[in-house]
Amino acid sequence: MNRSRLAASLAFVLLVFSGALAQDPKFIKIHDGAHWTWFAREDQFREHRADIEAMYSYADKAFEALVDAWGLKPPLSRYTLLVMDKPGGGFAAGDVGEAHAITGEASPGIGCSYDAFFGEAYGIKAFWAHVLITHEMVNLFTGQAVSGGWPVDWWANHRSPFPLMTAVQIEYQLVPEIGVHHLRQSEKDPLVRMFMSLKNQYGWAMFRKAFRMAVQDGVQWDRFGGNPSSLRTNYVAAYLQMGAPEDISPILTGLVPGFDARVVADIVRAHQRWQNAKAGSKAYEQNRTRFLSGSYAAVK
């Protein structure tokens, strides 16, 4: 091949390559809210801008309502909210890759599919945007403000009755018609009914106290066996029990997989023995290490 033909061929390849790059969708930052920095794919944002912008205020209000409900602030004042470029679903993550690529920094936050902002359900526009943003916000908060690794079989992930219950409570407060329809989708789930029962009987106070104690103790659920595991389940249940004003085992028994009221009572007593030791003493530190590693039976 002579030089002129080679040059022409290379120019053609570069032109095609440049055209492909120019057509690649680009993510951009679209908004800095009070509590969320929003990102979206540029072309999708242009097409659905009004519908996406209509959710800015709700996301901030939901954040504030959740902080007020739990009395617990996450470590950051602003998180990432990604308008996902794929239809259907949402997520919570310790680092949203599309945002990280723009900011160059770890970007914990949530994602909500782009079609949720303009689609309708139950005659309500953006029904799924409200539901997904609220639900995934709860998942983000529990991981960021308390601990990751909640039991996947009765708290969140494989089954998500606690985030659903909490999201419904926030929706009742801000957009009641959405909360009503959201709950109806899963109200036949016995675990959803269980969490609704706990909230109705004891209010947010039980959850606030349980979360606050877990944070103060330095709990990390991943230290307590596999996920799921009976040890992890009973540690989480023990903190709920310590947050409650009375015995909640009748509510949990038969519904929470792996729950054992006797084990929970033993964990609660071990926690009391740890806390009764003089702060800073050798016994206190030994008991702390034992308890937080899952060796509650070894706490003296």
N, C-alpha and C positions, 0 to 999 in steps of 0.2 A: 504494500500500500504506500503511495507517495505521500509526501508531507502534507500537501494541500488536502488530500482526501482524509488523512488521519486527523488533521486539525478540524475539518468539517464534522467528522464523526464525533470527536471529543466535544465539540461545541454543541452538537445535538444532544449528547448524553447529559451534559451539564444543564442544558435548557430543560430537558425532561425532569432531571433531578431537582432543579430549582423550582419548576412548576409543582412538583409533588410536595416539596417543602412548603410552598406558598399555600397549598390547599389543605395542609394539616391543620386541624382545629386547634385553636390556642385558648388556654385558660387565662383569665384575667381577674384581678381584684375588682369587684363591682360596688362594694359598700363597706364603710366602717360604721357599725352601729354602736350602741352603748355597751353591748356585751358580745357581739359577733362581728367578725370580719368575713365578709361574703366573697366567694369566688364562683365563677361560672365559666362555661365555654363561651367565648365571645359571640359566635354566631347564634347560639341558642339564647343568650341573654338579649341580643338585639331583637330576636323574634318574639320573645315572651317577656320583655322588660317590665311592662305594666303589671303583669301577674306576679312576677318575682318580687318587685318592689313593694307590692301590697302586703307581703309577709314580713317585711323588715320590723315593723312595730310589734307584731305578734311575737316574734322570736325573742325580742328584748323583754317584753312583758312576761312571757312564760319563764324566762330565766329568773326574773325578779320574784315571780310567784313561787318558784321552786326553792329559791334561797329562803324566802319567808316561811314556807311550809316546813322545811327541815331545820331552819335556824343554823344552817351550815353553809359556808361559802367555799367554793372550790378554790384551788390555789391561784388561779389566774382570773383576772377581771374580764378578759375577752378571749373568746375561742373562735375557731374556724368553723364556718358553715359553708359547705360545698354544695352547689347545685350540680348534682351528678349528671353526666352526659348520657347515661343509659336510663331507659324507662324502668319504673317499678322498684320499690324498696328504698331502704336507707341503711345507715350504719353509724356506729360510734367508733372512734379510733384514737390511739395515742399519738398518731402522726398522719395527717392527711397529705398524701403524696403530691397531689396537684397543687396544694397550697405551698408545701415545702419547696417545690421546684421554683416557685415564684419568689418566696421570701428568703430562701436559703436557711430557714430555721425550722426546728421541730414545730409542728402545727397540730396540736391535739384539737379534736372537734368532731363534728358530725356531718353526715351527708344526707341529702334528700333528692330523690330522682326528679329530673326537670319536668316530667309530665304531671307530677303531683300538683304543680302550681297552677295549671290551667284546666286539669281534668275535673270532673264532677262525680260525686257519689251522694246518694240520698237527696239529690237536688241541690247540693251545696258545692259551690265552686271552691276548689283548693281544699276539699275535705282531707285528702290524703297528705297534703303539705302540712296542715295543722297537726294531724295525727303522728306523722313520721317525725317531724321536728320535735314535738313534745316527748314522744316515746324515746327517741335516741338521745335527747337531752338528759333524760333520767339515767340512761345507761352510762353516759359520759360522766355525770355527777357522781354516781356511786363509785365509779372507778377512780376519778380524780380526787374527790373529797374524802372518801373513806378507804377503799381498797379495791383492787381488781380481784378477779377470781371468785366471784359469787357463784353459788351452786347452779350448774347449768340445767339441772332437772327439775328445779322448783322455784328458782329465783329469776334468772335471766339467761338468755341465749337460746338453748334448745327449746325451753319453755320460758316465757317471760311474763309471768303473772304480776310480779311486783312493779316493773316499769309500766305495764298496762294500767294497773290500778292507780298508780301515781299520775300518769298522763291523763287519765280520765278525771281525776280530781282537779288538776290544773285547767283542763278544758271546761269542766263545769263552772269554774270561776270566770274564765275569759270568754268562752264561746259555748254556752250550755248545750245548744243543739248538736254540736259535734261530740261532746262528751256522752250524750245520751246514745247516739248511734254507735260510737266507738265501743261503749260497754256492751251493747246488745250483741256485738259480734262475738264476744267471748264470755258472756255471763254464764254460759253453761259449764265452763271450765271450773271444776271444784277448787282449784288453787286460786283462781281469780276471786271466787266468792270468799275463800278463806282470808285473803288479804283485804278485801272489802270489809269483811266482818271485823278484822283487827282494827282497821282504820275507823270504822263506825263506833266501835266500843271504846277505844282508847285514844282516838284522835291522832294527830301527828306527834303528840308528846312521847309516846312509846318509841317511835322510830327516831325521834330527835335524840332521846337519851341513849338509845342503843348505838346510834352512829357516833355520838359524842364520846361515849366510853370506848368504842373501838378505836377511834382516832387517838384519844389520850393514851391508850394502852400500846399503841403502835402495832395493831393487828394487821397481818397480811394473810388473807385467806388461803393463798397458795401454799402456805407452810403446813396446812392441815390435810394431808393426804391428797389423793387424786381428785379429779373433778369429773363426775361426781364421786363422793365418798361419804360414808356415814360420819366419819370424824369431822370433815368440813361442815356437813349439814348440822351436826349437833353443836359445833362451836358457834355457827351463825345463830342457831335457835337459842343458844345460851345467852347471847347478847340481846336478842329480842326479849327473852325472859327477864333479863336484868333491867330492861327498859320498861317493863310492864308493871302495873300496880298489883297484879294478882297472877295466879297460875294460869298460863295460856296453853298448857299441854293438852287440855281437852279439845282445843280448837285445831291444834297441829296434828294430833294423833290420827293416823289412818289416812292423812292427806299428804304429808311431807315424806317423800321417800327417804328411808334410813333414819327417820326421827325416832329417838329413844328417850322417853321422859326421864328415866333413871340416869342415863349418861348425861343429859343436860343438867340435871340436878347436881351431879358430881362435878361437872365443869363449873357451875355457878359457885359451889362450895370451895373449889380450888381457887377460883378468882378471889373469893373473900379471904382465904388464908394468905394469898399473895398480898393483897391490899392491907391486911392487918399487920404484916411485918413492918418494922420500922423502915421508912423510906431511906434509901442509901445504904442500908445494912447489907451484910453478906447474904443473909437469909432472903432479904427482899430481892436482891439481884439474882440469886439462884432461882428463886421461885418465878421471877419474871421470865428468865430464860426458859425454864421448864414449861411454863404455861404457854408462852408464845411459840413454842416449838411443837405443841400438841401433846406434851407429856404431862397432862393435867393430873394424872394419878400420882406423879412423883412430887407434886407440890406439897410441902410440909407445913 
